[in-house]
């Protein structure tokens, strides 16, 4: 028990040092984790709403974003870090504090587990384990990448957890515990768990290769590891199956160029402490102590040659796998992430710390320390010309290196002197903590402009809640003034959504109806024109407004969430205007054919659109004219146009870039009395516009269409967490159109009939009504959930049975009482005598 208590103290000390370092660096920088406001804070606001019963959706479906999107895969991806859940106890508007706490506690737990894993790897001074593990908990990847995405920080916990599970397999014990560790890692975050599992397997392979073992023992250990990993992953099968199915349905990422040469110096610079992150380079620095130890490992003759060779070989192979495109694809699930190809960098940092500890546990002598210092000097020399290497890096290398070498030399020369060892360990801890704080401070970077908290956010949230009319209609938080996920942040029902699992159906529906997108469709925006808002039953939306809040609440007429299209209506997908009319069920636009009218001549490509040439400096742009009904309102939809658009007294900037950034429909103004609409395009480069980019909303046409839709649409709509029920006028025929993207997983029933998948009408849910119906009911279930639950239950049953049989097999056998009496012989008492 005493030994266990001391081990807990060591792990707690390691966790405390790492947490203190991260908190201090964040405080000195004066900013929460950079980038956390973009995704993490809105998702934690959604978690708060779910926990407090204030969200319109549930864990299965998200009514807030994308005008209705599956949510379970996003919950697994963004909110399954267990440290996310207690943050619901904080006030809702403290989202950035919540994200900071998730990061802080994840760092602490990961560092503490690494300190324990180091002890299982090799015996050594326990307090040196605490100091060494800080290099892992505050590796450069943590503040540069992980802090903004607390779901990925669960990978920082998973790696040492799985290394410990591998250690149990190596010693052929605790199979059930190892299996549960795998399940915990994969349930917490699927993305980083796969990386950590590969790495833990490599560590186990190195440990098997480092010592000669009988072949049968290697087979047994390998079998235990493979079965523990397989069953553990199956216990987390709902996360795996739902995530994989959702990724298959998700909008593909923007095309990523293959990895190009970044230069040896650029990569080596990332090993040095205090270097500011440069993209695209892996953030792998573990501090100067870890770098010295790893660099000295090849020279440490106290470590067996076989062990040195396999560890150095493993590090070399992993480094090479970071710069070769096929292996980078393997690390990232066969898709290089658009946000950067080195999200996996934390596993290399973990391997560096483990290898460094192998050397430190064997008390590196003077030749080892000098050899490591020489390698560090060589690395610094090769990286000297990089912009990421700053003056502070050289100061840390010179001053910190000298102090660390002196302390390590003292530990080696006077390892039997407890007082000297304690002093040297304290010096090492101080230098490591100081260097980690400075490195984290540099990696955090300059605070980004904008925030997901503050008075304006609270005011917008209160305004939307006051105007809420769900499910009769939507309250859209456009124009997305705070984050890409404003619908989650402000608890509205909008089209904006930023997610790796955003369905392709959702992205294409919004794109085809004239909404903007970026990141190749993985970040959608709300519709901004009156017809688009009517199609999605948007009755209230936020519009740009004056200070101090920067927004104003605007209201518009809209039909119910469920309308009825007449039988025989054929959708027309030829243009954005015809698609809107098809879903509206009425002709409301003039869609004239544009006529070139001056400036650089465009090239016509028929239905594919126009190529607009770049406008020379000092000249007018390419002009188009179109004839519309006087008194109407003209709109322009350039989609991918990159340049300036002018027409009817309106000028705006269009920053389109195919296929990554699409520009929404933009209002030009009222059509003049002569009916002539003139638009001038000043293009920055040769760019495309649709064949009919101008649409004119005829006077009174939309109002008449809305009156008809309201009269024939649902009289009442009820929405549950993942269900929708609508009461229709008696005898309704045709197609019930739900203003919801037709994502896979929906089933609908008409008038109490059986549930069946609906059909898609230009991307929206359409339910055929047959001869007539008065009621429809739709329900959503995430694809893959049923299969995942069945496999999870089966794997859990296997784990439980294994635990029970293991306990029975190792339970001591009780000897029957009569046998024990016979073995004890005749009893002797105090009153017995000889005669």
N, C-alpha and C positions, 0 to 999 in steps of 0.2 A: 504493500500500500504506500509505503514511503517513497519507493521508486516511482510509482505511478503519480504521486503528488508532485514530485520534482519534475517529471516529464510535463505535466500540465503547466507548471510554472514556466518552463522553458518555452512551450508553445504560446502561452499567454504573453510572455515577454516579447517574442517575435512579432505576434499580432499587434501588440501595443506600439512597438517601435514603428512598424509599417503604417499603422493608422495615424499615429502622431505625425509622421513625416508627410503623409498625403494631406492631412488637415492643415499642417503648417504651410506647405507649398501652395495650397489653394487659398489660404488666408492671405499670404504674401502677394499672390497674383491678384487678389481682389475679385475673383470671379468663380462662379460655379463651373463644373466641368464644361468645357467649350463644346458646343454642338448639342448639349443635352436638351435644350429647349425645342429642337426641331422634331424629335420623335419621342424621346423618353418621357419628357414632362407631360405631353398630351396623353400618352398611353397610361401614365400613372393617374392622371385626372380621370380617365375612363374607369380605371380600377377603383378609384374612390367613389365614383358614381354608382358602380355596380355594388360595392360593399354597402353603400348607404341607401340602396333602393331608389336612386334618382336617375338611373340610365333607362332610356326607352327600350334598350335591347337587353341581352343576357350574354352568357359565355359563348353561346352558339352563333348569335347573329348580332351585328352592329348596325342599328338603325341610324346612327349619327353620321357615318362617313360614306362617301361614294353613293349617296342616295340608297343605302342599304347594301351591306357587304358581309360575307362570312367573317366570323371573329375568332373562332376557337384556335385556328392556326396562328393568328396574331397573338392571342393570349399566351399560347405555348412559347412563341418566339420572343415576345417582349416582356412578359410579366411572370414567367415561371421561376425566376430567381426568388427563392424563399424570402430573401430580405426585402423584396418589394411589398409583400403583403402587410407587414406591420405599419407601413407608411400611411395606411388608410386612417390611422389614429391621428395624423397631423391634420391641420386645416387644409381644405381643398386648394387654396391659393398658395400653398407652400410647396409647389411641385418641384422646384429646383432643389429645395432642401431635402425633399424626399429622395430625389435621384442621388444627391450627394451622400446621404446616409446609406443607400443601397450600395453605392460604390465603396464607401468607407468600410462597411462590415464585410463585404465580399473580399476586399483586400486583406482585412484582418484574418478572416477564416482561412483564406488561401495561404497566407504566410505562415500561420500557425500549423496547418497541415503539412506544409513543406518542411518546416523545422522537424516535425515528427518523422516525415519520410526520409530525411537525411540521416536520422539516427538508425532507421531500418536498413539504409543502404550500407553504411559503415559506422562502426562505433567510433566515438570521438568526443572531445569536450563538449558538454551540452550547451554551454553558453555561447560557444563559437557557432553552434548550429543556429541559434537564435539570430546571431549577427549575420551569418551567411544567408539565411533565408530572406532577410530584408531585401537583398538584391533581386530576389524573385518577386516579392510582393510589390516593389516599386520599380520594376523594370520599365524601360521607356515606353513600352506598349501600353502600360496601365494609364498614365495620364494622357497620352497622345491619342489613344484609340478607345480603350476600354471605359474610361471615365464618362464619356458621352453616351455609352451604350451599356448600361448596367447588366443587361441580359448576357452580354458577352463576358462580363467579369465572372460569371459563374464558371467559365472555363478556367479561370485562375484557381478556382476551388477544385474543379474536376481533375486537373492534371495530377496534383499530389495525392488526391483521393484514389485515383486509379493506379498510381504507382504503389500505394500501400496495398491495394487489392492484388497487384502483381506480386508483391512481397509475400503475401499470404499464400498465393499459389506456389511460389518458389519453395516455401517451407511446408507445403502440402497440408494446410489447415485453413479453417474459416472460409470454406467455399461459399456458404450462405451469406456471410457478411460481405465477401467480395462481390457476390452477385447483386446484393442490395446497393453497394457503392456504385456499380455500373448503372443500375437503374436510376439512382439519384442523379448521377451526372447527366444521363441522357434525358431525364425528365426536366432537369433545370434549364438546359439549353441544347437543343439538338445540334446546332451548328458547331459550337465549340467542343461538344462532347465527342463528336467524330474525330476532331483533331487530337483531343487529349487521349482518346482510346488508341489511336495509331501510335502516338508517342509513348504511352505507357507500355504498349506491346514491344516497341523498340527497346525500351529500357530493360524489360524482362529478358529480351533476347540477348542483350549485352551482358546481363548478369549471368545468364546461362552459359554464354561463351567465355566469360572471364575466368571461370573455374572449371577444370575438367570434372565431368560427372558421368556416371554410367548412362548408357543410351536409354535404358528403361526409365531412369529417373527423369531424363529430359522429356521423354514421351509422356510420362505421368503429369509433369508440371505443365507441359503444353496443353494436354487435354483438359486439365483443370482450368487453365486460363481461357481456353476457347469456349468451353461450356459455360463458365461463369459469365463471360462477356456476352455470349449468345442469349442465355436466359435473362440476363440483366437487361439487355436491349429489348427483349420481348416483353418484359414487365412494363417497360415504357412504350409499348407498341402504340397506344393511342396517340402519343406525341409524334412518333415516327410515321404512322400511317396517315394521320390527318395532315401532317406537315408535307409529306411527299405528294399526296393527292392535291393539296392546295398549291404546291409549287408547280405541278403539272398544269394547273388551270390558271396560273399567274401570268401577268404580262411579262414578256421576256425583258431582261435587262438591256440597256443600251449596248451596242456593239463595243467591245473592248479590244484595243490593239494588242497584239502579242507583246510579251515583255521584250523591251529593247535593252541594249547595253547601258547600264548605269555607271559603269566604271568601277574598277577595283577600289579606288580611293573613296568613292562615295559609299560603298558598302562597308568598308572598314571604319569609316568615320562614325557609323552608327553603333560601333562597339564602345566608343569613347564616352565618358560621362559628360553631361552638360551640353551635348550637341543638340541643336534645335532641329526638330524633325524636318526632313526634306522628302518630298514625294517624287517618284515612287521608290521608297527605300524602306526596308524593314526596321522597326523600332525594337532593337534587341538588347540595348545596353543594360547591364546588370550592375553597374557601378565599378569603381576601380578595384576593389577587393576581389570581386568575382573574376574580373578580367585578369588580374595578376595570377590568381590561382589556376585558372584554366590555361593561361599561357605557360605556366610552370609545370603543368601536369606531364608533358612529354619528358621533362628533365628529372622528375621525381623518382629516383631509383628505389625508394622505399615502397613504391607501388609496383606490383608484379608487372613485368613487361607485357604479358598477355592482356592484363586488364587495361594498361595504358593504351595498347594498340586498339582494342575494341572500342574504348571510349573515344579516342581521337578519330577513329574511322567513322563512328556513328555521327559525330559532330560534322565531319567533312561531308558525309552523305546528305545530312539534313540541310546543310548550307547550300549544297549543289541543287537540292530539290526546290529551293526557294527561287532559283534563277532559271530553271528550265520549265518552259510552259506546260508540257504534259504533266509533270509532277505538281506544279502549282494548281493545275486543274483537279488533280486527285485530292490535294489538301482541302480545296474549297468546294467539294461536291460536284466536280465536273463543270464548274462555271466560275470564271475569274470575276470577282465582284467588281462592279463599276466604281465603288468607292475606294478601291485600292487593292492591289494584289497581295498585301502582306498582313491581312487580318490574323493570320496564323502565327505571327511573329512570337507570341507569348510562349509557344511550345519550345522554340529554340532557346529563349531566355531560361526556361525551366531546365532544359538539358545542360546549358552552360553552368547553371548553379549546381546541379547534381554532379557534373564532372569536376567542378571546382572543389566541391566538398570531398570528393575522393582523394584529391591531392592534400587538402588541409587536414583531413582525418589521419593522414600518414605523416604528419609533422614535416612539412617541406624544409629541407636544409638549405644552407647558403647557396650551393650551386643551383638548386631548384629556384630559389628566389631570384638569383641573378639572371638565370635563363629566362624566367617569366618576365622580369623587368626589361630584358633586352628585346623580347618579342613585343612587349607593349610599346617600347620606343620605336621599333620598326613599324608597327601599326600606325602610330601617331605620325611618323615621318611620311608614310605613304598617303595619309589622309590630310596632310597639312594644307594642301591647296583647296580644300573644300570649304564652301561658304558656311556650311553648318558648324564648322569648328571655329569657336569664338575664343576670345582672350581668356574667359573664365575656364575653358576647357584646359588650357595650358597651365593655368594656376592650379587647378585640381590635380593635374597629372604631376606637376613638380612638387608641390607642397604635400598633397595627400599621398602621393606615391612614396615619398621619403618617410613619412610618418608610418605608413602601413608596412613598409619593408622593415623598419626598425622594430615595430611591434611584433611582426611575424618572426623576426630573427630572435627576439627576446623569448617568445613562446617556445621556440625550438631549442635554444641554448639553455633555458632555465625552466624546462617543463616540469621539474619536480618542485620548484619553488612556488607555493600557492600564492604568496603575496605578489610576486612578479607576474605570475600568470593572470591574476585578477586585474592588475593594473594594465597589462598589455591588452586583455580582452576589453576593458573599459575604453581604452584608446581606440581600439578597432571599432567598437560600437559607435563612439562619437564621430569618428571620421566617416564611417559608413552612413550614419544617419544624416550628417551634414551634406555629404555628397549626394545622397538620395533626394534630400529636400531641394537642393539646387537643380539637380537633373529634372525632377518633377516640375519645378517652377519653370524651367526652360521649355519643357515639353508641353505644358499647358497652353503656352502661347498667349497672344493678346486676346483679351475678352472680345467676343463677337458682338457686333451691334445688334440691338433688339433684345427682347426678353419675352419669356412666357409667363411672367408674373408682373404684378404692378397694378396701379389704379385703373389704367385703361382696360386691362384684361378683366378685372373684377367688374367694371362697369359694363363691358360687353356681355359678360356672362349673366349679369343681373338683367340686362335689357332683353336678352334672348329668352330667359326663363319667364320674364313677365309677358312676353309676346307669344309664348308657346301655345300652339293649337294642335299638338300631335294627339291622335293620328288623323284629325280632319284635314290637316295641312302641315307643311314643313316650315320651320324657321331656319333659314340658311345663313350661316355666319360669314359668307363672302363679304368683302373681297380678300380674305386671308391676310390680314394685316399683321398677324403675330407669328404664326408658324404654318408649315404646310398642313398640319393636322388641327386647324382651328375648330372643325366640328367636334372633335374630341375634347379639346381644351375648353371650349365655350359651351358645350352640351347643346349643340344645335343639330339640325338634320340637313347637312349640306353635301355637295359633291366632292369636296376636297378630301383627298386621302393620300398619304404617303406610307407605303408598306411594301415589303418584299413579297407579300402574298396578295397584292391587289389583283383581282381577277381580270383576265384579258377581256371578258365580256363587259365588265364595268368600264374599263379604260376605253374600249372601242365605242361603246354606246355614247359615252360623254363626248368623245372626240367627234363621232359622226353627227352629233346634235349641236356642235359648235362650241363646246367648252374647250378651254386650254389645257395643255398638259406639259410636263417637263420630265426629265430623266427617262425619256423614251416611253412615257406612259405609266411609269411607276409612281408618279406624283400627279394626281388629277386635280382639277379646279372645278368650281361650280359653274353652271351656266349663268350667263349674265344678261341675256336678252329676254324680253317679255314672253315670247312664245316658249322658249326653253324653260323658263320658270313655271309657266302654266303646265307644261308637260309633266313636271316633277312636283306639282301641287305645292309650290313655294308661295306662301302667303305673306311671309315676313322675311326680310333680309337686311343685313347690315350693309350700308353704303358708305363710301368715303365722306367724311364730314370735317367740321372745323375742330380746332383744339378746344379743350384739353384732351378729349378722348380720341379724336381723330375719326369718328364714325357717327353715323346717324341711322336711326331705324326707319326703314322704308317698307311700305305695304303695297301689295298688288293683288289683283283678282286672280283666282285659280280655281279649277274644278276640284272635286274630291280626289283622294289618292287612288281610287278605283273608278275607271270610266268604262264605257261600253262603245266599241267600234261596231258599226253596222255590218251585217253579213255581206260578204262579197267584196269588201274593200281590199284592194290589192296594194301593198306597200310599194312605194317608188323610192329606191335608194340612189337615184341619179345625182342628187345634190343635197347639201345640208338643208336647203329650204324645202325640198320635196320630202325629205325624211321627217322633218318637223311636221309638215302638213299631213303626212300619212298617219302619224301617231295622234295628231290632233283630230283627224277625221274631217277636216275642212280645208278648202283653199283660201289662204289668207295673204299670200305674197304675190307681188309682181316679180318675176325673175327674168329680167330682160337680158338679151345677149349683149355683152359689152362691145363697144366699137372703139378701136384705137383712134386717138384724136390729138396726136402730137407727141413730141419728145422722142427718145430712142424707141425704135419700133420693136414691139414684142413679137415673139414667134408663137403662132397658134398650133396646138397639138390636139385639136379636136376635144373629145371628152376628157382628155388628160389634163387640159388646162393651158396656161400661157407661160412662156419663159420670158421674164422681164429682165432686160439687160441692166448692167450696172449704170448708174447715172453719172456722167462725167462731172467733175467739179465745175461749179459755176453755171451749170445748165439746169433747165427744168426737167422734171422727171417724166416718166411715161404716163400719158393721160388716157383715160377711158371715159366714154360717155354712155349713158343708158337712159331709156325712157321709162318713167313710172307714172302711176296715178298721182296727180297733184293732191297735196294735203296728207299724203302718207308719210311714213318714216323710213328713211333709207338706212341700210346696214351693210357693212363690208366684212367679208370673211376671207382673210388672206392666208390662213392656216400656217404655211411655212414662210411667209414673206418676211424678209429681213431688210428693213429700211423704214422710211417715213411715209405715212399715208395721210393725204389731205383731201377734203371734200366737204362741200356744204358748210364751210366755215369751221370745220373741225380738223385738227391736226394731231396725230398721235404717233408714238413710236411703236413699231412692230418688230419684235426680236425673235422671229421664227428661225428655226434651224432643223431641217429634216434629217433624221426622224426624231430627234431628241426633244425639241421644243415647238409646240403648236400654240398658235395665238387664237384667242376666242373671237367670237363675233363682236364687232364693235359698232356702236351707233354713230352714224354720221350726222343726222339731223333731218328736219322736215323737208319733204320734196317740194320744190318751188312751184309756182303757178304754171310755168311752162312745162313742167314734168321732166326737165332735163337734170340728170344727176351726173356730175363730172367729178372724177376721182383722179388724183395725181399720185403716182408711186415713184418715190425716189429710192431706188434700190442700192444697197451697199455693195452687192455683188449679184451675179446672175442668180435669179431666184424664181421659184414657181408660185403661181396663184391658180386657184381653181378656174374651170371654164366659165362658170357663172358666179363670180365672187360678190355680186351686188344683189341684194334682196330688198324689196320695198314692201313694208307692211301696209296693206290698204286700209283706209280710214274705216273704222267700225267693224272690220272683219273679225278681229280677234275677240271683241266683245260678244259678237253674235255666236261665235264658235264656243266660247266659254259658257254662254247661257244654255246652249244645246247640251253640252257635256254635263253641266250641272243638273239639268232636268232628267237626263237619261242615265246618269251615273249613280254611284252608290249613295243611298240615303243615309247610311251610317257605316262607319268603319271602326273595327276594334283591332288593336295590335297588341299581341303579347310579346314576350321576349324574343321568340323566333316564330311567331304565327301571325296570320292576318286573316280577318274575317270581314266580309262586306255583305250588306243587305242591299239587293238590287231592286229596282222597280218590278212589279209583277209582270211575268211574260217576257222578260228581257231576252233578246236573241243576239247572235253575232259573237263577238269576242270580248270578254272582260279583260281590260288592259290595266295591269298593276304598274304604277309608276315606280318600279323596282327593277334593277338589272336582273336578267334571267340567268343567274349563276347556277351552276350545277348543285343539286341538293334540295331544290324545291319540289314539293308535290302538292297538288291541289285537288279538291273534291268539289263537285257541283251539286247543290241541293241534296246534301246527305249521301251522295254516291261514294264510290271508292276513290281513294287517292291515286293519282297518276302524275307523272312529270308533265308540267305545262309545256307549251311551245313558245318559242321566242318570236316576237314581232319586232324586227329591226333591233333586237337586243333587249327589249323589255319583256316582262312576263305576260303572256297571253293565255287566257283560259277559254277554250271553246264552250259556249253555253248550250249548244244544241237547239232543241225546239223551244227552249224557254227555261229560265231559272230565276229564283229569287234570292239565292244565297250561294256564296262561294267561300271556301275555307282553304287556306294554304298554310303549309308548315315547312320548316327548313331543318335539315339534318346534315351536318358536315360529311361529305364523302370520306370514307375511310374510318369513321368513328366506330361503326359496328364491328368491322373486322379487327380493328385495334383492340377493342375491349375484350373480344373473345380470346385473342391470342394473349393478352395481358393476364386474363383470368387463368388460362392454362399454364402460363409460365409461373404465375404466383402459386398455383397449386403444386407444381413441381418443386418450387423452392420450399414450400411448407412441408411437403412430404420428405424432402431431403433432410430438412432440419429435424423432423420428428424421428426418422430412422437413425440419423446420426446420434441423437440424444439417447435413443434406446440402445444403440450398439455400444456406446461408451459408458452406459450406466453401470456402476459396480454391481456384481452379482451378490445377492443376499443369501447367506448360508442358513438352511433350515435350523430351527431351534434344537431339535433332537440331535442333529449332527454336531452342533456346537457343544452340547452337553457331553456327548460321548468323547469329543476331542479333549475336553477339559479334564476328564478323569473323575474319580470319586471325590466328593466334597469332604473337606476336613473342617471340623469345628473346634471351638475352644474347650468344649466339654468332653471330647473323646479321650479315651485312655487305652492302655494295653490290657487291662484285665481287671 
